[in-house]
Each structure stands twice: as structure tokens, then as C-alpha cells.
């Protein structure tokens, strides 16, 4: 499964909390609710891994070999980066929205054969 959207920062407004959805809307594209859920869960894992990698890269800039207690408590940039990533919508919500908007590329080899 591959995706068309790689950048997690340029997204339309996504609800930051749980939204009640009609299950019949989720299986329109695939014809199978379980297949739709697998597609969305795999996309959510991709998004989660991308965010984790970005966060680790940004936080690795602050890593030092000799940690000083004063540096740990006074590093405002690191705190701001962490707050930004905490405020991002959950990967599962992003994946559901992308699926409903038709922004996820997927294929099922068993259906193609």
C-alpha cells in the first residue's frame, strides 16, 4: 500500500476529537467495511511512523553527551516542538479523513487477478 500524501503539515482542517461516522460511508469505495478499515489502519501507521521520525530528528538536535540539569529545564525550543506534536490530530483521524476524501492510493492484488 502506498500513499499520495507524504507531508503531514499541509492538511485540511481535521477534527481533533472523535467524530461519529456512518459505517455505510466507509465501505462505498471498496465494497467491504473490513477492507476499508485495513486500508485506513495501514495509512494511520504510516502517518504515525512519519511523525515519529520527524520528532526524533528534531529532538536529536538537542541531544548532548553531557546533560546538565539546567539545560534540561531551560530548553524552551524542545518544549515548543513537543507541544506542537502533541497538538497534531491523531493519525487515525487523519487516515479516515484522507480515505473519505479519496486521497489514499491502495490496491488489492487478489481483486486484480
N, C-alpha and C positions, 0 to 999 in steps of 0.2 A: 504494500500500500504506500503510495507516495502522496505528497500534498502540493498544492499550488501556492499556499501561503507560508512563507518562511519567517516573515518579520512579525513578531508578536506585539510590536508597539503601535503599528498603524492599523487599528481595527475600528469598526463602527462601535457605537455605544452598546455595551453588553451589560446585562443586568448583573449587579454584584451579589444578588441573593437568589434563592431558589425561585423558579417560575413554574407554575402549574402548566403542563402541556398536554394536549390531546394526543394520545398514542397513535391515533389513526393518521396524524400528520407526519409521524416519524417513519412510517413504512410505505409512504407513497412512492418514493423514488426506487426502492429496492423490492417492494412487494413482500418483505419479510421483516417483521419488527426485530427479530434477533440478529439478523444480518446488519440492520441499521445500527443497533446497539454496539455490535462488534466494531463497525467502522468508526463510530463516534468514540469508543473507548480507546482504540488504537491511535486515533488523532489526538485525544486528550493526553495519552502517554507521550506522543511526540512533542506536544506543546510543553508538557511538564519537563521533559528532558532538556529541551531548548532553553527554558527559563533557568533550570538548574545550572546548565553550563555557563550561561551568561552571568549569573550571580557568582558562581565560583571564580570566573575570570576576573570580574570586577573586585571581588573581595581578596583575591590573591595579590592584588597590588598593595594591599595594606599589610600583608603578612611580613613579619620581620623575625629574624633569628633570635633576637634578644628582646622579649616582651617586657615592657616597662608598665607598671600599674597605672601610671599617669597617662601614658599613651592610650591604653585600653579605654579608660573612662572619658578621654577628651577627644576621641576621634569622631568628629561630627559628620564628616563625609561618609564614613562607613555606616553610621546610624541612618543617614538620609537615604542611602542606597537600599538598606534593609527595609526601611519604611515604604519606599517606592514599590519594592517587590511584594510586600505584604498587602498593598492596596490593589494589586492587579487582580482581575477576575479569575476565578478558579478555572483551570484548564478544561474541566468537564463542561462548564458553561460556554466557554469559547468554542469547544468542539461541537456542541449541539447547535449553536448559532451558525457556525460555518456549514454544518450539514444541511440545516434548513435553508440556508442561502445558496446552496449548491456550489460551495467553494472548495469542496473536498473531492479530489480525484481518487477513485478507487476502482478496482476491477476484481472480478471473481473468476478465477481460471476454470472452475467447474462448470460455470454457465457458458463460458466461451467455447468449450469443447463440444 
